[in-house]
């Protein structure tokens, strides 16, 4: 996306390669005896606290650095004049050391790859305790592996998100990327170590189908949006109905984006539920992610609504009339 001064930044799209290299290093570390994965389970609380402290220190350094950059480098959403708010939301939009983009690096790599590493550590710990991993643990690891690999494979899509385009790199993203994502998104796997679940094959099959449905909606909606943004004349999206805006851009009003305003959020939440169901229904902890993610996406949708109404004006009002439901068809 063009910056306020009209320039554009270049990015290295190599998240999947980073994941592959990390995987090779983990396998080599385990095979050589240097790395004991179950130690991550044993020291999980200490690691989470260390990650939170690191996030706070990084946010302090980022804010101090942002005081020395030109006005054009500040984030549209993090230049309020309130230092506490700007520290939290991020004062500088794209802090870089040379060509190394700090926000872009942290956006996917440490959080998502760390999440998978913690999940794998939980699977290893369960195997040590019970001789083999449970079907529930295998499903949680497989579902979340698919999600992360998909995010890293389609890494370029993150460049048009609110995090990159509008928000600076402050405590919110630093803490979210380095501490919150890996240590809370892995709660289902952590729960299963101490609370083993027996899954009937029919139940497991139903959960797999639910996750497949969520993934299909999520990937189809995102691919449709990203294809349209790159080239509205692409044969895959050229037949879709649109609404013209004063900015010269078009708003999709058919396909997935004619069903609800955020079909990708709908798919995301269906998958989140599928990740929790292998843990049973006796405890709320595995469902913390679903509850939190619902609140997060509703809040994000409200922020996006505000941005789009300001950007597209009457065209956005027309779109909302045509597509009244925000995330859940006929519900919300």
C-alpha positions in Angstrom: 0.0 0.0 0.0 1.3 3.5 -0.7 2.5 5.5 2.3 1.4 9.1 3.1 4.4 10.5 1.3 3.6 8.4 -1.9 6.4 5.9 -1.5 6.0 2.1 -1.2 7.9 -0.3 1.0 9.3 -3.7 -0.2 8.8 -6.8 1.9 10.4 -10.2 2.0 7.7 -12.8 1.5 9.5 -15.7 3.1 7.4 -16.8 6.1 6.9 -20.3 4.8 10.6 -20.7 4.3 11.2 -19.5 7.8 8.8 -22.1 9.1 10.5 -24.8 7.0 14.0 -23.8 8.4 12.6 -23.7 12.0 11.1 -27.2 11.5 14.5 -28.6 10.3 16.3 -27.0 13.3 13.7 -28.4 15.7 14.1 -31.9 14.3 17.9 -31.6 14.4 17.8 -30.3 18.0 15.5 -33.2 19.1 17.5 -35.8 17.2 20.8 -34.6 18.7 19.4 -34.4 22.2 20.1 -30.6 22.4 16.3 -29.9 22.6 13.8 -31.6 24.9 10.4 -30.4 23.7 8.5 -31.5 26.8 10.5 -28.9 28.7 8.3 -26.3 27.1 5.3 -27.8 28.9 7.3 -27.9 32.2 8.4 -24.3 31.9 5.4 -22.8 30.1 4.4 -20.2 32.8 8.0 -18.9 33.0 8.3 -18.7 29.3 5.0 -16.8 29.0 6.1 -14.3 31.7 9.5 -13.9 29.9 7.7 -13.3 26.6 5.4 -10.7 28.2 8.4 -8.8 29.7 10.2 -8.9 26.3 7.1 -7.5 24.6 6.9 -4.6 27.1 10.6 -3.8 26.7 10.4 -3.9 22.9 7.3 -1.6 23.0 9.3 0.9 25.2 12.2 0.9 22.7 9.8 1.3 19.8 8.1 4.2 21.4 11.4 5.9 22.2 12.5 5.4 18.6 9.2 6.8 17.2 9.9 10.2 18.9 12.8 10.7 16.5 11.1 9.9 13.2 9.5 12.4 10.8 5.7 13.1 11.0 5.2 11.1 7.7 6.5 7.9 9.4 3.9 8.0 12.2 0.9 5.6 12.2 -2.5 7.1 11.3 -4.1 5.2 14.2 -1.3 5.9 16.7 -0.7 9.6 16.4 -3.3 10.8 18.9 -1.0 13.0 21.1 -1.8 10.8 24.1 1.5 9.1 24.9 -0.1 6.2 26.8 -2.5 5.5 23.9 0.2 5.9 21.3 2.6 3.6 23.3 -0.2 1.0 23.3 -1.4 1.2 19.7 2.0 2.0 18.2 3.3 5.4 17.3 5.5 4.6 14.3 3.8 2.8 11.4 6.7 0.8 9.9 9.7 0.7 12.2 12.7 -0.8 10.3 16.3 -1.5 10.9 17.7 -1.2 7.4 15.4 -3.3 5.3 14.3 -5.5 8.2 10.7 -4.6 9.1 10.1 -5.2 12.8 6.3 -5.2 12.7 6.0 -7.4 9.6 8.5 -9.9 11.0 6.6 -10.2 14.3 3.2 -10.2 12.7 3.3 -13.9 11.7 6.6 -15.6 12.4 7.3 -15.7 16.1 3.7 -16.0 17.2 2.4 -18.5 14.7 5.5 -20.7 14.5 5.9 -20.5 18.3 2.3 -21.6 18.7 3.0 -24.7 16.6 6.1 -25.4 18.6 4.2 -25.2 21.9 1.5 -27.5 20.5 4.1 -30.0 19.4 5.6 -29.8 22.9 2.2 -30.7 24.4 1.8 -33.7 22.1 5.3 -34.9 23.1 4.5 -34.4 26.8 1.2 -36.4 26.5 3.1 -39.2 24.7 5.7 -39.3 27.5 2.9 -39.5 30.1 0.6 -42.0 28.3 2.7 -43.8 25.7 1.1 -42.1 22.7 -0.8 -39.0 21.7 -4.6 -39.1 21.9 -6.8 -38.6 18.9 -8.0 -35.3 20.4 -4.4 -34.0 20.7 -3.6 -35.1 17.1 -6.7 -33.3 15.8 -5.9 -30.1 17.6 -2.3 -30.2 16.3 -3.4 -31.0 12.8 -6.1 -28.3 12.6 -3.9 -25.6 13.9 -1.0 -26.7 11.8 -3.2 -26.3 8.7 -4.2 -22.8 9.8 -0.7 -21.6 10.4 0.8 -23.1 7.2 -2.1 -21.5 5.3 -1.3 -18.1 6.9 2.4 -18.4 6.1 1.8 -19.6 2.5 -0.5 -16.7 1.8 1.7 -14.3 3.8 1.4 -11.4 1.3 -2.3 -11.1 2.2 -1.3 -9.6 5.6 0.0 -6.5 3.8 -3.5 -5.1 3.3 -4.7 -5.7 6.9 -5.5 -3.0 9.4 -2.5 -4.1 11.5 -0.1 -3.2 8.7 -1.9 -0.3 7.0 -3.3 1.6 9.9 -1.9 0.5 13.3 1.6 1.3 14.4 3.9 -1.2 16.1 3.4 -0.7 19.8 2.6 -2.7 22.9 -0.6 -4.1 21.5 1.0 -5.9 18.5 4.3 -6.7 20.3 2.5 -8.4 23.2 0.0 -10.0 20.9 2.6 -11.4 18.5 5.2 -12.5 21.0 3.2 -13.5 24.1 -0.6 -13.7 23.6 -0.7 -15.7 20.4 1.7 -18.5 21.2 0.7 -19.0 24.8 -3.1 -18.6 24.6 -3.8 -20.0 21.2 -2.2 -23.3 22.4 -4.5 -23.6 25.4 -6.4 -26.6 23.8 -3.3 -28.6 23.5 -2.1 -27.6 27.0 -5.5 -28.6 28.4 -5.4 -32.0 26.9 -2.1 -32.9 28.6 -3.8 -32.7 32.0 -7.3 -33.6 30.9 -7.2 -36.5 28.4 -10.3 -37.0 26.3 -11.6 -40.1 24.5 -13.1 -39.3 21.2 -15.4 -41.7 19.3 -14.5 -42.0 15.6 -17.9 -40.6 14.6 -17.4 -37.6 16.9 -13.9 -37.0 15.4 -15.3 -37.2 11.9 -17.9 -34.6 12.7 -15.3 -32.3 14.1 -13.1 -32.8 11.1 -16.0 -31.9 8.8 -16.8 -28.8 10.9 -13.2 -27.6 10.6 -13.1 -28.3 6.9 -16.3 -26.2 6.5 -14.7 -23.3 8.4 -11.5 -23.6 6.4 -13.3 -23.7 3.1 -15.2 -20.5 4.0 -12.1 -18.8 5.4 -9.8 -19.6 2.5 -12.4 -19.1 -0.3 -13.5 -15.7 1.1 -9.9 -14.5 1.6 -8.8 -15.7 -1.9 -11.7 -14.0 -3.5 -10.9 -10.7 -1.8 -7.2 -10.9 -2.5 -7.7 -11.8 -6.1 -10.1 -8.9 -6.6 -7.7 -6.4 -4.9 -4.8 -7.5 -7.1 -6.8 -7.6 -10.4 -10.6 -6.8 -10.5 -10.6 -8.1 -14.1 -9.3 -11.6 -13.2 -11.7 -14.2 -14.7 -12.2 -15.7 -11.2 -13.9 -12.5 -9.9 -14.7 -10.4 -13.1 -18.4 -11.6 -13.0 -18.9 -10.5 -9.4 -21.2 -7.5 -8.8 -19.6 -4.4 -7.3 -20.4 -0.9 -6.0 -18.3 2.0 -7.3 -16.8 4.4 -4.7 -15.5 8.0 -4.8 -12.0 6.7 -4.3 -12.1 4.8 -7.6 -12.1 1.4 -5.9 -15.0 -1.1 -6.1 -16.8 -2.8 -3.2 -17.7 -6.5 -3.7 -21.4 -7.0 -3.2 -21.7 -10.6 -4.4 -19.9 -13.9 -3.9 -18.8 -14.5 -0.3 -18.8 -10.8 0.3 -22.4 -10.5 -0.6 -23.4 -13.1 2.1 -21.9 -11.2 5.1 -19.5 -8.3 5.3 -16.8 -10.4 6.9 -17.1 -14.0 5.7 -13.5 -14.7 6.5 -14.3 -14.0 10.2 -17.2 -16.4 10.0 -14.9 -19.2 8.7 -12.3 -18.3 11.4 -14.8 -18.7 14.2 -16.1 -22.0 12.8 -12.6 -23.3 12.8 -12.0 -22.0 16.4 -15.0 -24.0 17.6 -13.7 -27.1 15.9 -10.3 -26.7 17.6 -12.0 -26.6 21.0 -14.5 -29.5 20.6 -11.9 -32.3 20.9 -11.4 -31.1 24.5 -15.0 -32.0 25.5 -17.6 -29.9 27.1 -16.8 -30.2 30.8 -14.5 -27.2 31.1 -14.6 -23.6 29.8 -10.8 -23.2 29.4 -10.5 -24.8 26.0 -13.3 -22.5 24.8 -11.5 -19.4 26.0 -10.0 -18.9 22.4 -13.5 -19.1 20.8 -14.9 -16.6 23.3 -11.9 -14.2 23.1 -11.8 -14.5 19.3 -15.5 -13.7 19.0 -15.0 -10.5 21.0 -11.8 -9.6 19.1 -13.4 -10.0 15.7 -16.6 -8.1 16.6 -14.3 -5.3 17.9 -12.2 -5.4 14.8 -15.3 -5.4 12.6 -16.5 -2.3 14.4 -13.1 -0.6 13.8 -13.2 -1.6 10.2 -16.7 -0.3 9.8 -15.6 3.1 11.1 -12.7 3.2 8.7 -14.7 2.1 5.7 -17.6 4.5 6.4 -15.0 7.4 6.6 -13.2 6.2 3.5 -16.1 5.2 1.2 -18.9 7.4 2.5 -22.3 6.8 0.7 -20.9 3.8 -1.2 -20.3 2.0 2.1 -23.9 2.9 3.3 -25.2 1.4 0.1 -23.1 -1.7 0.7 -24.4 -2.1 4.2 -28.0 -1.9 2.9 -27.2 -4.6 0.4 -25.3 -6.8 2.9 -26.9 -6.2 6.3 -25.2 -9.0 8.3 -21.7 -8.3 9.6 -20.4 -11.8 10.5 -23.2 -14.3 11.2 -25.9 -14.6 8.5 -29.4 -13.8 9.9 -27.9 -13.3 13.4 -25.4 -10.4 13.4 
